[in-house]
Amino acid sequence: MPMNHSSGILLKGLLALCLLTPMGLRAQETDWTTPYERSGGTETPRYEATMEYCRRLADHSPWIQFSWFGTSPQGRGLPLLIADREGAFRPGQGTRKKAVVMVQACIHPGESEGKDAGLMLLRDIAITRKLEHLLDNVTLVFIPIFNVDGHERWGPHNRINQNGPEEMGWRTTSSNLNLNRDYLKADAPEMQAWLRLFNTWMPDLFIDCHTSDGADYQYTMTYAMETFGNMDPGLTQWQKERFLPYLQQSMDSIGSPIQLYVSFRQWFNPLSGMRHGASPPMLSQGYTAQRNRPGLLLETHMLKPYKPRVEATYEMIRFSLEQVNLDHQRLLDLVAAADSLTASPAFRQQELAVDWGIDYSDSTWIDFLGVGWEAIPSDLTGGTWFKYNQGPKNLKMKLFRTPRVNASVRLPEAYIIPVEWTEVIGRLALHRVDMFPLSEARSISVETYRFRDYSWERTPYEGRFRMSLQADPFMDTLSFPAGSVVVPMDQASARIIAWALEPVADGSFVKWGFFNAIFEQKEYGETYVMEKKAREMIARDPSLRTAFEKAREENPNMAGNQFLQLNWFYSKTEYWDVKKDVYPVGRILDQEMVRKLIAEKEE
């Protein structure tokens, strides 16, 4: 029957009404193309567009929760997506134990592949459900943008070495801190929030997404894991024998071979060979290793177009989730065993390496999918210009990866930190370190260190002046005021405690400058006093003159400097500050003393 004008208006009204109904709204939500995909793989979305897509995912899937785990210095929320088939969005929820995998993107916002890959993967898991099996035995915790303030320092000129996306964020935070140097010292508010999140979930596997600079080669994806003996042996074996082979085979099967993170022994010089070594806990995977959690560092190749970099990141995360789903119970058991071993007396009976290097006297040859180059003397700088201009070339590359221990320590039964060192105590609390205060002042026999040959770097690094030093141990009975904190070492955090509190550790709190004040001389002897005093001291002990002459010979700065020479004599008097250059943190070696302090705490 022909439609008259009135019925046509009515039909249009009904159609409009349908669009406003829940069914109509659902019809509008059938397009789950991400902002990255809509650009054809050349763009990455800004913060607000990313948050909007995160909200859509959570609004349309009972498997996803969107929330915030902190706030940046500029007031932006730190976003968090949690995916779980049972809607178990808090640790311990759910009907059975699943492995927790935490994936982190945009710690360096110019390296945004993880954000775009993660959003697509969550869609394919929870919306289209093409990959819903990835949540069979896994809870996925995803940080789409960690460095949110750096992300919004937006522009096309933030990564000179990188081939896309068209615009991107900046490497550091709004305070100009590199978050991937901050895991142990935890200066940045963003990192402090991350540590609270990490300690809440204690993920069984951690994945950190990056983009690599430094050379040209055929690989789209490179990676790193801590398999050098710097973490629990059982977890190390699992990474080497089960997890990494699965990733290698899976990526090979899709025609995207992977390689170890490419870092040359001599910066930018492929002729020098590759080096691959243990990471300190200022870096992401180095930190998680000391928390008994495997960490996978993903590094896409900056010269590849953005789209294949995102795709490679997507596949590496997908295959990682597949392997953990298949092997989740073994991983859970190994993590639990590692935590138990770290807290055991046996762990404290062995040396713990706290500074690692590479033995360059040992190397091996590996097959490397490289790019041919020519080394040209630069007529501009006089240096060597490596021009990668000869196309793909399969090479034999020398690899240096034999680990070397630079420093190790025998762990105490406990550390004790004087109450006044509040910043240090607060940082340990961020790492979920178990500790308790003394209820009253105590004199305790401890081992500590006297420092010598110390110096500071001339320029700041991550907001601090790092230092080098030598530490000589000695025993003493020291007085600790009420409120001083005892840190027992029979806990799963023992590794990270040692890296923080042992001065010789790579990136210890001492080397980051948390204790700089102990190196300052606060009282002095005036020259008119010490000229007389020095002569009296020599008269009483003539050997002092010989020692003085030797000190002046060994320290050229003393020659011609009256104050420094007389200060040497002052340091030999009973007026000298006995706390100068002495580490205020004590190492309690007596197990019975620790038990006694714990018993007093519990009374």
C-alpha positions in Angstrom: 0.0 0.0 0.0 1.4 3.4 -0.9 2.7 5.4 2.1 1.1 8.8 2.6 2.8 11.9 4.0 1.6 11.4 7.6 2.6 7.7 7.7 6.1 8.7 6.4 6.5 11.2 9.2 5.4 8.6 11.7 7.9 6.0 10.3 10.7 8.5 10.5 9.8 9.3 14.1 9.7 5.6 15.0 13.2 5.1 13.4 14.6 8.0 15.4 13.1 6.6 18.5 14.7 3.2 17.9 18.1 4.9 17.6 17.6 6.2 21.2 16.6 2.8 22.6 19.2 0.5 24.2 18.9 -1.8 21.1 19.6 1.2 18.9 22.5 2.3 21.0 24.0 -1.2 20.9 23.7 -1.1 17.1 25.8 2.0 17.1 28.5 0.2 19.1 29.3 -2.4 16.5 32.3 -0.5 15.3 35.2 -1.3 17.6 37.9 0.0 15.4 40.6 1.6 17.5 41.7 5.2 16.8 45.1 3.7 15.7 43.3 1.4 13.2 41.1 4.2 11.9 44.3 6.1 10.9 45.5 3.2 8.8 48.2 2.4 11.3 50.0 5.7 11.2 48.6 7.6 14.3 48.3 6.9 18.0 45.5 8.6 20.0 45.8 11.4 22.6 45.1 10.8 26.3 41.4 11.6 26.2 40.7 9.6 23.1 42.5 6.6 24.7 40.5 7.1 27.9 37.3 7.1 25.9 38.1 3.8 24.3 39.0 2.3 27.7 35.6 3.4 29.0 33.8 1.9 26.0 35.6 -1.4 26.6 34.5 -1.5 30.3 31.0 -0.3 29.6 30.3 -3.1 27.1 32.1 -6.1 28.6 31.5 -7.5 32.1 35.0 -9.0 31.8 36.7 -5.5 31.9 37.0 -2.9 34.6 38.4 0.6 33.9 39.8 2.6 36.9 42.7 4.8 38.0 45.7 3.7 40.1 47.0 7.2 40.8 47.2 10.8 39.8 50.1 12.5 37.9 51.7 15.8 39.1 49.7 17.6 36.4 46.5 16.1 37.7 45.8 13.4 35.1 44.5 10.0 36.2 46.8 7.0 35.7 44.6 4.6 33.8 44.1 0.9 34.5 42.2 -1.8 32.7 41.7 -5.2 34.3 40.4 -8.2 32.3 39.0 -11.3 33.9 36.4 -13.8 32.7 34.8 -14.0 36.2 34.9 -10.3 36.8 37.5 -10.8 39.5 38.9 -7.3 39.5 40.6 -7.6 42.9 43.4 -9.9 43.9 42.0 -13.1 45.6 38.6 -12.9 43.9 37.4 -15.6 41.7 36.7 -19.3 42.2 40.3 -20.5 41.5 43.8 -19.2 41.4 44.9 -17.7 38.0 48.2 -16.3 36.9 48.3 -12.5 36.9 50.0 -10.9 33.9 50.7 -7.1 34.0 51.3 -5.3 30.7 52.6 -1.8 30.7 52.6 0.7 27.9 53.9 4.3 27.4 56.4 4.5 30.2 58.1 6.3 27.4 55.1 7.8 25.6 56.9 8.3 22.3 57.1 4.5 22.3 53.4 3.9 22.1 53.1 0.5 20.4 52.0 -1.2 23.6 49.1 1.1 24.1 47.6 0.5 20.6 48.4 -3.2 20.6 46.9 -3.6 24.1 43.6 -1.9 23.2 43.2 -4.1 20.1 44.0 -7.2 22.1 41.5 -6.4 24.9 38.8 -5.8 22.2 39.6 -9.2 20.6 39.5 -10.9 24.0 36.4 -9.3 25.6 34.3 -7.7 22.8 34.7 -9.8 19.6 35.9 -12.8 21.8 38.1 -14.1 19.1 40.8 -14.6 21.7 38.7 -15.1 24.8 40.7 -18.2 25.7 43.6 -15.9 26.7 41.6 -15.4 30.0 41.1 -19.1 30.7 43.8 -19.2 33.3 44.9 -15.5 33.4 43.9 -12.2 34.9 45.2 -9.4 32.7 46.2 -6.1 34.3 46.9 -3.5 31.6 48.3 0.1 31.9 47.7 1.8 28.6 49.6 5.0 29.5 51.9 5.0 32.5 53.6 8.4 31.9 50.4 10.4 31.3 52.0 13.9 31.6 54.8 13.0 29.2 52.2 11.6 26.9 50.5 15.0 26.5 53.7 16.8 25.7 52.6 16.1 22.2 54.1 16.7 18.8 55.6 15.4 15.6 59.3 16.1 16.6 59.6 14.1 19.9 61.6 11.1 18.5 64.2 12.0 15.9 65.3 8.4 15.4 61.9 7.0 15.0 59.7 6.2 12.0 56.2 7.1 13.2 53.6 7.5 14.5 52.8 10.9 13.0 52.7 12.6 16.5 53.6 11.2 19.9 54.4 12.1 23.5 57.6 12.9 25.2 60.1 10.5 26.9 60.1 11.9 30.5 57.5 13.0 33.0 56.5 16.6 33.6 59.3 16.7 36.2 61.8 15.5 33.5 62.3 12.1 35.2 62.7 8.9 33.2 60.4 6.5 34.9 62.4 3.5 33.6 65.3 4.6 35.9 63.1 5.1 38.9 61.8 1.6 40.0 64.1 1.3 43.1 64.6 4.9 44.2 60.9 5.8 43.4 61.2 9.6 43.3 58.3 10.2 40.9 54.7 10.2 42.2 53.8 8.1 39.2 56.3 5.4 40.2 55.1 5.5 43.8 51.6 4.8 42.5 52.9 2.0 40.3 54.6 0.4 43.2 51.4 0.4 45.2 49.6 -1.2 42.2 52.3 -3.8 41.7 52.3 -4.8 45.3 48.5 -5.1 45.3 48.5 -7.5 42.4 52.1 -9.0 42.6 51.8 -10.2 38.9 53.3 -13.5 38.0 54.6 -12.1 34.7 55.3 -8.5 33.8 55.6 -7.1 30.2 57.0 -3.6 29.5 56.6 -2.2 26.0 59.3 0.0 24.4 60.9 1.0 21.1 64.6 0.6 20.5 67.2 3.0 19.0 70.8 2.3 18.0 71.2 0.5 14.8 69.5 -0.9 11.7 68.6 -4.6 11.2 65.8 -6.8 9.9 64.0 -7.6 13.1 60.8 -5.7 14.0 60.9 -7.0 17.6 63.7 -7.6 20.0 63.4 -8.5 23.7 65.2 -9.0 27.0 64.6 -11.1 30.1 66.8 -11.7 33.2 68.3 -15.1 32.6 71.9 -14.4 33.8 71.7 -15.9 37.3 70.5 -12.6 38.8 67.1 -14.0 39.9 65.6 -17.2 41.4 67.0 -20.3 39.7 63.7 -22.0 39.1 62.2 -18.9 37.5 65.3 -18.5 35.4 65.1 -22.0 34.1 61.4 -21.5 33.3 62.1 -18.5 31.2 65.0 -20.1 29.3 63.4 -23.5 28.8 59.7 -22.9 28.4 58.7 -19.3 28.0 61.2 -17.9 25.6 61.3 -20.9 23.3 57.5 -20.7 23.0 57.8 -17.0 22.0 60.6 -17.7 19.5 58.7 -20.6 17.8 55.4 -18.7 17.8 56.9 -15.5 16.3 58.9 -17.6 13.7 55.6 -19.3 12.7 54.0 -16.0 11.7 57.2 -14.9 9.8 58.3 -12.3 12.4 61.6 -13.7 13.9 62.8 -12.0 17.1 66.2 -11.3 18.5 67.8 -10.4 21.8 67.7 -6.6 22.5 70.4 -5.1 20.3 73.0 -3.2 22.2 76.5 -3.0 20.8 79.6 -3.3 22.9 80.8 0.0 21.5 77.9 2.4 21.1 76.7 2.5 17.4 79.5 0.2 16.2 78.1 -3.1 14.9 81.7 -4.3 14.3 82.2 -4.4 18.1 79.6 -7.2 18.6 76.5 -7.3 20.8 76.3 -7.3 24.5 73.5 -8.6 26.7 73.7 -8.6 30.5 71.8 -8.4 33.8 69.7 -5.3 34.5 69.8 -3.5 37.8 66.5 -2.8 39.6 66.3 0.8 38.5 65.0 -0.8 35.2 61.6 -2.5 34.9 62.6 -6.1 34.2 65.6 -5.8 36.6 63.3 -4.7 39.3 60.7 -7.4 38.8 63.5 -10.0 38.8 64.4 -9.0 42.3 60.8 -9.3 43.3 60.8 -12.9 42.0 58.6 -12.1 39.0 59.8 -12.7 35.4 59.8 -9.5 33.4 59.7 -9.4 29.6 61.1 -6.2 27.9 59.7 -5.7 24.4 61.7 -3.4 22.1 60.4 -2.8 18.6 62.8 -1.5 15.9 62.3 2.3 15.6 63.1 2.4 11.8 60.3 0.0 10.9 57.0 1.7 10.1 54.6 2.1 13.0 52.0 -0.4 11.9 54.3 -3.5 11.8 55.8 -2.4 15.2 52.3 -2.4 16.7 51.5 -5.7 15.1 54.6 -7.3 16.4 53.9 -6.0 19.9 50.3 -7.4 19.7 51.6 -10.8 18.7 54.3 -10.9 21.5 51.7 -10.1 24.1 49.3 -12.6 22.6 51.8 -15.4 22.6 53.0 -14.5 26.1 49.4 -14.9 27.3 49.0 -18.1 25.5 52.1 -19.6 27.0 51.1 -18.5 30.5 47.6 -19.9 30.1 49.1 -23.3 29.1 51.7 -23.2 31.9 50.0 -21.2 34.5 50.2 -23.7 37.4 53.9 -24.3 36.9 54.5 -20.5 36.9 52.4 -20.1 40.0 54.3 -22.9 41.8 57.7 -21.5 40.8 56.8 -18.0 42.0 55.6 -19.4 45.3 58.7 -21.5 45.7 60.9 -18.5 44.8 59.2 -16.3 47.5 59.6 -19.1 50.0 63.3 -19.7 49.2 64.1 -15.9 49.4 62.6 -15.8 52.9 64.4 -18.9 54.1 67.6 -19.1 56.3 69.3 -20.9 53.4 69.1 -17.8 51.3 71.0 -15.8 53.8 73.7 -18.4 54.0 74.9 -17.6 50.5 76.4 -14.5 48.8 73.9 -12.3 46.9 75.3 -10.6 43.8 74.3 -6.9 43.9 76.3 -5.5 41.0 76.6 -7.3 37.7 78.8 -6.9 34.6 79.7 -8.8 31.5 82.8 -10.9 31.0 84.2 -9.6 27.7 86.9 -12.3 27.6 84.2 -14.7 26.6 81.9 -14.6 23.6 79.9 -16.6 21.1 78.7 -16.2 17.5 75.1 -15.9 16.7 73.1 -15.7 13.4 71.9 -12.1 13.0 69.4 -10.8 10.4 71.2 -7.5 9.8 71.5 -4.8 7.2 74.7 -4.2 5.3 76.6 -1.1 6.2 79.7 0.8 5.3 81.9 2.6 7.8 82.8 6.1 6.5 85.1 8.6 8.1 82.9 11.7 8.6 84.2 14.8 6.9 82.0 16.8 9.3 82.8 15.4 12.7 85.9 13.2 12.2 84.0 10.3 13.7 82.9 7.1 12.0 79.6 7.2 10.2 77.9 3.8 9.9 75.6 4.0 6.8 73.1 1.2 6.6 72.7 1.3 2.8 73.3 -2.2 1.5 70.0 -3.9 2.2 69.2 -7.0 4.2 72.2 -9.1 5.0 72.4 -12.2 7.1 75.5 -11.9 9.4 77.4 -13.7 12.0 77.5 -11.4 15.1 79.7 -11.8 18.1 77.7 -11.8 21.3 79.1 -11.1 24.8 76.6 -12.4 27.4 78.7 -14.2 30.0 77.7 -12.6 33.3 80.3 -11.3 35.8 79.6 -10.5 39.4 81.2 -7.1 40.3 80.0 -7.1 44.0 78.2 -9.5 46.3 77.2 -9.5 50.0 76.3 -12.0 52.7 72.9 -11.0 53.9 72.3 -10.2 57.6 69.4 -11.5 59.7 68.0 -8.0 59.7 68.8 -4.4 59.0 68.1 -1.6 61.4 67.5 2.0 60.3 67.6 4.9 62.7 64.2 6.6 63.1 65.4 9.9 61.7 66.0 8.5 58.2 62.3 8.9 57.3 62.8 9.1 53.6 64.6 5.8 53.4 62.0 4.1 55.6 59.2 5.5 53.5 60.8 4.3 50.2 61.1 0.8 51.7 57.5 0.8 52.6 56.6 1.6 49.0 58.3 -1.7 48.1 56.1 -3.6 50.6 58.9 -4.4 52.9 57.9 -5.8 56.3 59.4 -3.9 59.1 58.6 -2.7 62.6 59.7 0.1 65.0 61.6 -0.3 68.3 59.3 0.5 71.2 62.2 1.9 73.2 65.8 2.9 72.6 68.3 0.0 72.4 72.0 -0.5 72.1 72.6 -3.3 69.5 75.7 -5.0 68.2 75.7 -4.5 64.4 78.0 -4.6 61.4 78.1 -1.4 59.4 80.4 0.3 56.9 82.9 3.2 56.9 83.2 4.8 53.5 86.3 6.1 51.7 87.4 7.1 48.3 83.9 8.5 47.5 83.1 11.0 44.8 80.0 12.3 43.0 79.3 12.7 39.4 79.7 16.2 38.1 76.3 16.3 36.4 72.9 15.2 37.6 71.3 12.0 36.5 67.5 11.6 37.0 67.4 14.5 39.4 70.2 13.3 41.6 74.0 13.3 41.8 75.1 9.6 41.8 78.2 8.6 43.7 80.9 5.9 43.8 82.6 4.7 47.0 84.5 2.0 48.8 82.9 0.5 51.9 84.9 -1.1 54.7 82.8 -3.3 57.2 83.3 -3.1 60.9 81.5 -4.2 64.0 80.2 -1.8 66.7 77.6 -1.5 69.4 75.4 1.4 68.4 72.5 3.2 70.1 69.3 3.3 68.2 66.5 5.5 69.4 62.9 4.4 69.9 61.1 4.3 66.6 64.1 3.0 64.7 62.9 0.4 62.2 64.0 -3.2 62.2 63.8 -4.9 58.7 63.9 -8.7 59.1 65.3 -10.6 56.1 63.1 -13.7 56.4 60.7 -12.2 53.8 60.1 -12.5 50.1 61.3 -8.9 49.6 64.8 -9.8 50.9 66.5 -9.3 47.4 65.1 -5.8 46.9 65.9 -4.8 50.5 69.6 -5.8 49.9 69.8 -3.9 46.6 68.4 -0.8 48.4 70.4 -0.9 51.6 73.7 -2.5 50.7 75.9 0.5 49.7 77.9 -1.3 47.1 74.8 -2.4 45.2 74.3 -1.0 41.7 71.8 1.8 42.3 71.6 1.5 46.1 70.0 4.3 48.2 73.5 5.4 49.2 74.7 5.7 45.6 71.5 7.6 44.6 72.3 10.2 47.3 69.8 9.4 50.1 72.6 9.5 52.7 74.7 12.4 51.3 74.5 14.3 54.6 76.8 11.7 56.4 79.7 12.7 54.2 79.6 16.4 55.3 81.9 17.7 58.0 79.9 19.9 60.3 82.5 20.9 63.0 85.9 22.3 62.3 89.1 23.3 64.1 90.2 26.9 63.6 93.7 27.2 62.2 94.8 29.4 65.2 93.8 26.6 67.5 95.0 23.7 65.4 98.5 25.1 64.7 99.2 24.9 68.4 97.2 21.6 68.9 99.1 19.9 66.0 102.5 20.6 67.6 101.3 19.3 70.9 100.1 16.1 69.3 103.4 15.5 67.5 105.3 16.1 70.7 103.2 13.4 72.4 103.4 11.0 69.5 106.3 11.7 67.0 105.0 9.0 64.6 102.2 11.4 63.7 104.6 13.5 61.7 105.6 10.5 59.6 101.9 9.7 59.0 101.2 13.4 58.2 103.9 13.5 55.6 102.7 10.4 54.0 99.1 11.7 53.9 100.3 15.0 52.3 102.2 13.0 49.7 99.2 10.8 48.9 96.9 13.8 48.7 98.3 16.5 46.5 95.4 18.8 47.3 96.8 19.1 50.9 100.1 20.7 49.7 99.9 24.4 50.1 96.5 24.2 51.8 96.8 25.1 55.5 93.3 24.2 56.4 93.4 20.7 54.8 96.7 19.9 56.6 95.4 21.1 60.0 92.1 19.3 59.4 94.1 16.1 59.1 95.3 16.6 62.6 91.8 17.6 63.8 90.6 14.2 62.4 93.0 12.5 64.8 91.6 14.2 67.9 88.9 13.1 70.3 86.8 16.0 68.9 86.4 14.4 65.5 82.8 13.4 64.5 82.8 9.6 64.8 79.6 9.4 62.7 81.1 11.1 59.6 81.5 8.7 56.7 79.9 5.9 58.7 76.7 4.3 57.4 73.9 4.8 59.9 72.1 1.6 58.8 73.1 -1.4 60.9 73.4 -5.1 59.8 72.2 -7.4 62.6 74.0 -10.6 62.3 72.8 -12.3 65.5 69.6 -14.3 64.8 68.8 -14.5 68.5 68.9 -10.7 68.7 66.4 -10.5 65.9 64.1 -13.0 67.6 64.3 -11.0 70.8 63.4 -7.8 69.1 60.4 -9.5 67.3 59.3 -11.0 70.6 59.4 -7.5 72.3 57.4 -6.1 69.4 54.7 -8.8 69.9 54.4 -8.2 73.7 
